[in-house]
Amino acid sequence: MTAESLADAIARAGSPVELLRHSAARAMTFPVAPEFTNWRSEQRAWAETCALLDQSHHMTDLFLSGPGALELLRGLAVNTFEGFGVDKAKQFVAVNPDGQLIGDAILFHLEEEVFDLVGHPMVIDWVLFHLQRGEHDVTAERDDNSAVRTDGPPRLYRYELQGPTAAAVLEQATGQPLPETKFFHMATFTIAGTTVRGLRHGMAGQPGFELFGPWAEGEKVLQALLDAGADHGLVRAGAKAYSTANLESGWVPAPIPAVFGDHPLMQEYREWLPATAIGAIGGSVDSDEISDYYLTPYDIGYDRNVKFDHDFVGREALEALAVDPPRRKVTLVWDADDVAAAMASMMQPGPGAKYMDLPKIRYALHQEDQVLRDGRQVGVSLDCGYIANERVMASLATLDKEHAEPGTEVVVRWGEQPTSRKPQVEEHRVVEIRATVAPAPYVQFARSSYRDR
């Protein structure tokens, strides 16, 4: 049976918002153990010692090879490709013809004419669509995440080591001094007799490496890391802790892909794209216009990624927007008393506030809650959860720039009315949570130091 296209699903539902507001799609699934100890201790590990996070199962890989691969990628990314040689990586950001965000992923340059694009499927789908509709001398191999893959294990294992003692763990596991490796550059290690490649970065804004190699060698490498880590406070982090790492580093994980516009290219894309490729919308933003849910690279801090030294889809629109971007990415620190009152409403006659499932309280893949100041919407809260290292409930948000200065007091409207038909949404009432604007990244180390280590 042919999968229903996104275009057909929209026609059936009546509008994009109606389709996504009531979608049964869950928030992001991390198909690894929820906890190895407890998520509070696991969060603390990447700030105090070292955390090991298994990234092997929840991301999609798109392997591209051939003389046309670089040209294909360059034409779809806002990023520059100057100096992008082998053993480098970049955050690959793609937009639609109107400059609105499709999504982002990490692009690894593995060999000459060989690349691996890794992340949520939004950008993977966009690249494959353009590959299939054009004439490109490119071979593609897609490896879906373990939640949907039906033909065996992943092609690669991926282990993230991050925290103050990550370097010591690696040196003990390899028996060698850690090589000098710049941020978002790769190095090669020998661990347990196998060749391991490592990308220097950190998901929670702490120093570390993302290690990867052939799946069949993963268990040996994992055991060697655990053995070495025993002397350096290594803690395995499960899905619950891992899901919150972005709140510290300031990365917005799942903006809604802006694929619903009238441009002929987008109409063609919706006919190509399976309906299941787009997740549900959740939150108090209640516009019937899907464009009100869109973001641009400037809204969520990708200003530094946008370079106008090449032609790419959406360039003209972004050049106009770059003159004076209206919004800025921030962290919102939620008022502790208001959060406690919302949670306490579970113990009182209902309906209470929308349930907060710690540590990540986002309940839809594309979470968008209204942010108010003096009763007027001034932005959107996008991803929310509890940071044990800072002992705060916080969210990443994009605000009109005149309201984005640290210390500004705002209000987050938590919940949705009318209640949608999403299975994860119970009867509840919308509550107002006071919040204070803070920088993004929120953690000082991530703002000032970790790119240099």
Secondary structure, DSSP 4 states (H G I P E B T S, - for coil): -PPPBHHHHHHHHSSHHHHHHT----S----S-S-SS-HHHHHHHHHHSEEEEE-SSSSEEEEEESTTHHHHHHTT-SS--TT--TTEEEEEEEE-TTS-EEEEEEEEEEETTEEEEEESHHHHHHHHHHHHHS----EEEEE--TTT--SSS-SEEEEEEESTTHHHHHHHHHTSPPPP--TTBEEEEEETTEEEEEEE--TTSSSEEEEEEEGGGHHHHHHHHHHHHTTTTEEEE-HHHHTTHHHHHT----PPP---SSSHHHHHHHHHSBGGGS--EESS---S-GGGG---TTTTT-GGG---SS--TTHHHHHHHTTS--EEEEEEEE-HHHHHHHHHGGGSSSS-BPP--SSB---SSEE-EEEEETTEEEEEEEEEEEETTTTEEEEEEEEEGGG-STT-EEEEEES-SS----TT--S-B-EEEEEEEE-SS-SHHHHHTGGG-
